[in-house]
Amino acid sequence: MPADDRPPVWRRAAFFAGLALLWTVTQTQFEFLAQRMFFTNRLQHVAMHHVGAMLVALGWAGPAILAGGPDWLRRIVGNRYLRSTVSVVQHPAVAVLLFVGLFYFWLIPPVHFRAMLDPVLYQVMNWSMVVDGILFWTLVVDPRPTGVARVSYGVRAALAIGVMFPQIVLGALITFAERDLFPYYAFCGRYFPSIGAVADQQIGGIVIWIPPAMMSVIALLIVVRNMMREQDAKHLSR
């Protein structure tokens, strides 16, 4: 690629850091740990749906990947049906519904129990977290200016903050639950038997509560930074 079109070093670092985090929580022994404790399972999903996905989105590597990719990849990305599907999924209302809804859905106790026992459904759960996370954060931290990006800066800021409160509520509900909501972990045996069901849930609830809220604040700061950069560029061009 021409030098001016290449992603800067920090974007490349963010992209590969995101990939490394996603690989770590799905392809190492951490995967086994995530199947044996509720709080480590929540750490895994926060890594997939929030931190790792946002780092990949910050990398904004799509143009570089397509530039060096094979022709069949360009044809797939350029397929009008796929582009239409992505447009629907990244509509602000749909994006929020999917981002929050999927996080809630996989934590419905009977659904969670079934997903943790069914290898196929388990993979669907994890992949839905990764794919939806990348699609959502790509919409929010889009570095392109107004008119080129899919939504305005105001909408991007609203998306970043809007998803924070439902996740805080979910985290609080699980943190303050007084009974075992997720019997799968007792059924399979906890990796740390000294941590009881309620304590495990309390830690997991805090993981749902605090880190996702922090990621929303970070995303908001990124949106504000991108907006200020565009305004500075307009002033310099006058």
LUMVO-17239 format. One record per residue (C-alpha): residue in three letters; x, y, z. Coordinates in pm, 1 decimal, decimal comma. Layout:
BEGIN
+---------+----------+----------+----------+
| residuo |       xx |       yy |       zz |
+---------+----------+----------+----------+
|     ala |        X |        Y |        Z |
...
+---------+----------+----------+----------+
//
This chain:
BEGIN
+---------+----------+----------+----------+
| residuo |       xx |       yy |       zz |
+---------+----------+----------+----------+
|     met |      0,0 |      0,0 |      0,0 |
|     pro |    112,9 |    359,5 |    -47,6 |
|     ala |    278,2 |    487,2 |    267,7 |
|     asp |      1,9 |    740,9 |    334,6 |
|     asp |   -264,3 |    467,7 |    321,2 |
|     arg |    -96,4 |    224,1 |    557,3 |
|     pro |   -237,9 |    190,5 |    908,3 |
|     pro |    -12,7 |    367,6 |   1158,9 |
|     val |    194,6 |    156,4 |   1394,9 |
|     trp |    -42,8 |    203,5 |   1687,9 |
|     arg |   -335,8 |     70,8 |   1483,7 |
|     arg |   -134,7 |   -233,5 |   1379,1 |
|     ala |    -37,4 |   -291,0 |   1741,8 |
|     ala |   -401,7 |   -263,0 |   1851,6 |
|     phe |   -515,0 |   -508,5 |   1583,7 |
|     phe |   -258,0 |   -774,5 |   1670,2 |
|     ala |   -310,2 |   -721,5 |   2043,4 |
|     gly |   -681,1 |   -783,1 |   1989,9 |
|     leu |   -611,8 |  -1098,9 |   1792,2 |
|     ala |   -367,5 |  -1217,3 |   2058,9 |
|     leu |   -624,5 |  -1163,2 |   2333,3 |
|     leu |   -896,7 |  -1346,0 |   2138,3 |
|     trp |   -657,6 |  -1632,8 |   2072,2 |
|     thr |   -553,8 |  -1651,2 |   2437,2 |
|     val |   -906,3 |  -1682,5 |   2575,8 |
|     thr |  -1019,1 |  -1939,2 |   2316,9 |
|     gln |   -715,5 |  -2142,9 |   2213,5 |
|     thr |   -517,7 |  -2191,0 |   2535,2 |
|     gln |   -578,6 |  -2356,3 |   2873,2 |
|     phe |   -782,4 |  -2049,5 |   2966,6 |
|     glu |  -1062,0 |  -2206,1 |   2760,1 |
|     phe |  -1075,8 |  -2499,0 |   3003,6 |
|     leu |  -1076,8 |  -2260,3 |   3298,9 |
|     ala |  -1362,7 |  -2063,0 |   3139,8 |
|     gln |  -1566,5 |  -2384,1 |   3133,1 |
|     arg |  -1514,7 |  -2451,4 |   3503,3 |
|     met |  -1576,3 |  -2116,5 |   3677,6 |
|     phe |  -1846,9 |  -1859,4 |   3614,0 |
|     phe |  -1621,6 |  -1558,9 |   3674,9 |
|     thr |  -1354,0 |  -1684,0 |   3433,4 |
|     asn |  -1627,6 |  -1749,8 |   3177,8 |
|     arg |  -1731,0 |  -1387,0 |   3217,9 |
|     leu |  -1369,5 |  -1276,0 |   3179,6 |
|     gln |  -1359,1 |  -1475,3 |   2856,6 |
|     his |  -1673,3 |  -1311,4 |   2719,2 |
|     val |  -1565,3 |   -961,0 |   2819,3 |
|     ala |  -1235,3 |  -1026,1 |   2641,2 |
|     met |  -1419,4 |  -1146,9 |   2329,7 |
|     his |  -1710,4 |   -901,9 |   2324,4 |
|     his |  -1543,7 |   -588,6 |   2459,3 |
|     val |  -1166,7 |   -563,0 |   2497,7 |
|     gly |  -1041,6 |   -788,1 |   2217,8 |
|     ala |  -1316,8 |   -682,4 |   1977,7 |
|     met |  -1251,4 |   -313,1 |   2041,3 |
|     leu |   -876,5 |   -356,4 |   1985,9 |
|     val |   -945,0 |   -529,1 |   1653,4 |
|     ala |  -1186,6 |   -249,5 |   1559,9 |
|     leu |   -929,6 |     15,4 |   1653,7 |
|     gly |   -685,2 |   -151,1 |   1418,3 |
|     trp |   -915,5 |    -57,3 |   1126,7 |
|     ala |   -735,7 |   -322,9 |    926,4 |
|     gly |  -1004,0 |   -388,8 |    664,9 |
|     pro |   -851,2 |   -183,1 |    382,6 |
|     ala |   -503,8 |   -329,6 |    441,5 |
|     ile |   -636,3 |   -686,6 |    457,4 |
|     leu |   -831,6 |   -640,0 |    134,4 |
|     ala |   -532,1 |   -477,7 |    -36,7 |
|     gly |   -319,5 |   -783,1 |     34,9 |
|     gly |   -596,3 |  -1041,1 |     21,2 |
|     pro |   -691,6 |  -1279,5 |   -260,3 |
|     asp |   -953,5 |  -1198,7 |   -522,7 |
|     trp |  -1212,6 |  -1432,6 |   -369,3 |
|     leu |  -1199,9 |  -1235,6 |    -44,3 |
|     arg |  -1265,6 |   -908,8 |   -229,7 |
|     arg |  -1558,9 |  -1070,5 |   -408,2 |
|     ile |  -1708,1 |  -1188,4 |    -79,1 |
|     val |  -1666,7 |   -849,1 |     86,5 |
|     gly |  -1809,7 |   -676,6 |   -219,2 |
|     asn |  -2112,8 |   -906,1 |   -237,0 |
|     arg |  -2422,4 |   -688,1 |   -223,2 |
|     tyr |  -2615,7 |   -933,0 |     -4,6 |
|     leu |  -2338,2 |   -940,0 |    252,3 |
|     arg |  -2308,2 |   -561,1 |    245,1 |
|     ser |  -2684,0 |   -527,8 |    288,9 |
|     thr |  -2674,4 |   -765,7 |    584,8 |
|     val |  -2392,7 |   -569,6 |    748,3 |
|     ser |  -2586,1 |   -245,3 |    690,9 |
|     val |  -2884,3 |   -390,2 |    875,2 |
|     val |  -2672,4 |   -530,8 |   1158,4 |
|     gln |  -2490,1 |   -198,4 |   1197,1 |
|     his |  -2805,0 |     11,0 |   1200,4 |
|     pro |  -2775,4 |    189,5 |   1537,6 |
|     ala |  -3096,9 |     42,7 |   1684,7 |
|     val |  -3015,3 |   -309,3 |   1566,8 |
|     ala |  -2653,1 |   -277,0 |   1678,5 |
|     val |  -2754,1 |   -185,1 |   2034,6 |
|     leu |  -3019,5 |   -456,5 |   2047,0 |
|     leu |  -2774,1 |   -723,5 |   1933,2 |
|     phe |  -2486,7 |   -603,6 |   2150,5 |
|     val |  -2689,1 |   -593,7 |   2470,8 |
|     gly |  -2936,7 |   -866,8 |   2375,4 |
|     leu |  -2676,1 |  -1131,8 |   2299,5 |
|     phe |  -2494,6 |  -1059,5 |   2624,6 |
|     tyr |  -2822,1 |  -1104,5 |   2814,4 |
|     phe |  -2940,8 |  -1400,9 |   2607,0 |
|     trp |  -2642,2 |  -1624,5 |   2675,8 |
|     leu |  -2680,9 |  -1552,9 |   3049,0 |
|     ile |  -3039,7 |  -1673,7 |   3070,1 |
|     pro |  -2976,3 |  -1965,0 |   3311,0 |
|     pro |  -3138,7 |  -2246,1 |   3104,8 |
|     val |  -2978,4 |  -2114,6 |   2784,1 |
|     his |  -2638,5 |  -2083,6 |   2950,3 |
|     phe |  -2663,5 |  -2435,5 |   3092,1 |
|     arg |  -2745,7 |  -2581,6 |   2749,6 |
|     ala |  -2479,4 |  -2377,1 |   2569,2 |
|     met |  -2206,8 |  -2489,2 |   2809,2 |
|     leu |  -2295,7 |  -2855,3 |   2757,3 |
|     asp |  -2353,1 |  -2853,4 |   2380,5 |
|     pro |  -2018,8 |  -2821,0 |   2190,1 |
|     val |  -2186,1 |  -2674,1 |   1880,1 |
|     leu |  -2397,3 |  -2424,4 |   2072,6 |
|     tyr |  -2092,6 |  -2334,5 |   2281,3 |
|     gln |  -1903,4 |  -2237,3 |   1966,5 |
|     val |  -2204,5 |  -2042,7 |   1838,1 |
|     met |  -2214,9 |  -1853,1 |   2168,3 |
|     asn |  -1846,9 |  -1763,7 |   2158,3 |
|     trp |  -1839,3 |  -1672,8 |   1789,1 |
|     ser |  -2148,7 |  -1454,9 |   1831,2 |
|     met |  -1965,5 |  -1265,1 |   2102,8 |
|     val |  -1658,9 |  -1205,0 |   1886,4 |
|     val |  -1836,2 |  -1118,5 |   1560,1 |
|     asp |  -2099,1 |   -897,0 |   1720,7 |
|     gly |  -1835,6 |   -722,8 |   1932,0 |
|     ile |  -1620,2 |   -639,6 |   1630,7 |
|     leu |  -1918,8 |   -516,7 |   1427,0 |
|     phe |  -2041,4 |   -297,4 |   1712,8 |
|     trp |  -1709,6 |   -141,2 |   1808,9 |
|     thr |  -1618,0 |    -87,7 |   1443,1 |
|     leu |  -1933,3 |    122,2 |   1415,2 |
|     val |  -1850,4 |    321,1 |   1729,4 |
|     val |  -1476,1 |    385,5 |   1688,7 |
|     asp |  -1493,7 |    442,4 |   1312,0 |
|     pro |  -1212,0 |    693,3 |   1243,5 |
|     arg |  -1368,7 |    823,8 |    924,1 |
|     pro |  -1523,2 |   1173,2 |    915,0 |
|     thr |  -1892,3 |   1257,2 |    913,1 |
|     gly |  -2049,6 |   1179,8 |    578,2 |
|     val |  -1813,6 |    890,7 |    512,1 |
|     ala |  -1870,8 |    695,9 |    833,2 |
|     arg |  -2193,5 |    501,6 |    870,1 |
|     val |  -2324,2 |    721,9 |   1155,0 |
|     ser |  -2250,7 |   1066,6 |   1299,0 |
|     tyr |  -2027,3 |   1137,3 |   1597,3 |
|     gly |  -2332,6 |   1205,0 |   1814,2 |
|     val |  -2477,1 |    864,3 |   1733,5 |
|     arg |  -2141,1 |    697,5 |   1793,2 |
|     ala |  -2117,8 |    861,8 |   2136,6 |
|     ala |  -2476,8 |    762,3 |   2217,2 |
|     leu |  -2404,7 |    401,8 |   2119,5 |
|     ala |  -2095,0 |    387,1 |   2339,8 |
|     ile |  -2281,1 |    513,6 |   2645,7 |
|     gly |  -2619,8 |    357,1 |   2568,3 |
|     val |  -2496,4 |     -1,1 |   2599,5 |
|     met |  -2328,9 |     68,8 |   2932,8 |
|     phe |  -2636,9 |     94,9 |   3156,1 |
|     pro |  -2810,1 |   -233,6 |   3064,9 |
|     gln |  -2484,1 |   -416,5 |   3132,7 |
|     ile |  -2448,4 |   -242,6 |   3470,2 |
|     val |  -2800,1 |   -358,0 |   3558,1 |
|     leu |  -2720,6 |   -715,0 |   3452,2 |
|     gly |  -2396,8 |   -715,4 |   3649,8 |
|     ala |  -2574,8 |   -581,3 |   3958,3 |
|     leu |  -2852,4 |   -839,9 |   3935,3 |
|     ile |  -2601,0 |  -1124,6 |   3923,8 |
|     thr |  -2371,1 |   -972,5 |   4186,0 |
|     phe |  -2648,6 |   -938,7 |   4442,2 |
|     ala |  -2822,7 |  -1269,8 |   4366,5 |
|     glu |  -2843,9 |  -1482,3 |   4681,4 |
|     arg |  -2882,3 |  -1820,8 |   4513,9 |
|     asp |  -2699,0 |  -2020,1 |   4249,3 |
|     leu |  -2828,1 |  -1899,3 |   3912,2 |
|     phe |  -2590,1 |  -2106,8 |   3700,5 |
|     pro |  -2589,6 |  -2469,2 |   3822,6 |
|     tyr |  -2374,6 |  -2584,3 |   3529,7 |
|     tyr |  -2055,5 |  -2503,1 |   3720,1 |
|     ala |  -2159,5 |  -2712,9 |   4020,6 |
|     phe |  -2267,7 |  -2988,0 |   3781,3 |
|     cys |  -1927,7 |  -3001,1 |   3607,5 |
|     gly |  -1721,2 |  -2918,6 |   3913,5 |
|     arg |  -1559,2 |  -2585,5 |   3987,8 |
|     tyr |  -1190,2 |  -2546,7 |   3913,2 |
|     phe |  -1150,0 |  -2361,4 |   4244,5 |
|     pro |  -1367,5 |  -2561,5 |   4487,2 |
|     ser |  -1291,4 |  -2314,7 |   4766,9 |
|     ile |  -1496,3 |  -2050,6 |   4580,8 |
|     gly |  -1863,9 |  -2124,3 |   4633,4 |
|     ala |  -2146,5 |  -2070,1 |   4386,5 |
|     val |  -2262,2 |  -1734,8 |   4524,1 |
|     ala |  -1908,0 |  -1598,6 |   4557,5 |
|     asp |  -1832,0 |  -1714,6 |   4202,8 |
|     gln |  -2140,0 |  -1530,0 |   4080,3 |
|     gln |  -2051,7 |  -1218,0 |   4276,5 |
|     ile |  -1708,3 |  -1199,6 |   4114,6 |
|     gly |  -1860,5 |  -1273,6 |   3774,6 |
|     gly |  -2122,7 |  -1003,9 |   3826,2 |
|     ile |  -1851,7 |   -748,5 |   3902,3 |
|     val |  -1670,9 |   -856,7 |   3583,8 |
|     ile |  -1993,4 |   -788,9 |   3390,0 |
|     trp |  -2048,4 |   -463,2 |   3578,2 |
|     ile |  -1713,0 |   -280,7 |   3582,4 |
|     pro |  -1494,4 |   -365,5 |   3276,6 |
|     pro |  -1771,6 |   -322,5 |   3013,6 |
|     ala |  -1861,4 |     15,4 |   3165,5 |
|     met |  -1495,8 |    116,9 |   3144,9 |
|     met |  -1483,6 |     11,2 |   2778,7 |
|     ser |  -1786,1 |    231,0 |   2705,3 |
|     val |  -1610,9 |    529,9 |   2863,1 |
|     ile |  -1294,4 |    457,2 |   2663,9 |
|     ala |  -1501,5 |    430,4 |   2345,5 |
|     leu |  -1662,6 |    767,0 |   2421,4 |
|     leu |  -1319,6 |    926,6 |   2462,8 |
|     ile |  -1212,6 |    777,9 |   2129,2 |
|     val |  -1521,7 |    921,0 |   1959,6 |
|     val |  -1453,7 |   1265,3 |   2107,9 |
|     arg |  -1089,0 |   1242,1 |   1998,6 |
|     asn |  -1189,4 |   1153,4 |   1641,9 |
|     met |  -1438,7 |   1441,6 |   1633,2 |
|     met |  -1179,0 |   1691,3 |   1757,8 |
|     arg |   -928,3 |   1563,8 |   1501,6 |
|     glu |  -1178,9 |   1622,2 |   1220,8 |
|     gln |  -1253,4 |   1973,1 |   1348,5 |
|     asp |   -880,7 |   2052,0 |   1364,7 |
|     ala |   -835,7 |   1926,7 |   1008,2 |
|     lys |  -1118,9 |   2152,3 |    888,2 |
|     his |   -963,1 |   2455,8 |   1059,0 |
|     leu |   -624,1 |   2384,4 |    904,5 |
|     ser |   -774,4 |   2351,6 |    557,0 |
|     arg |   -931,3 |   2698,9 |    573,0 |
+---------+----------+----------+----------+
//
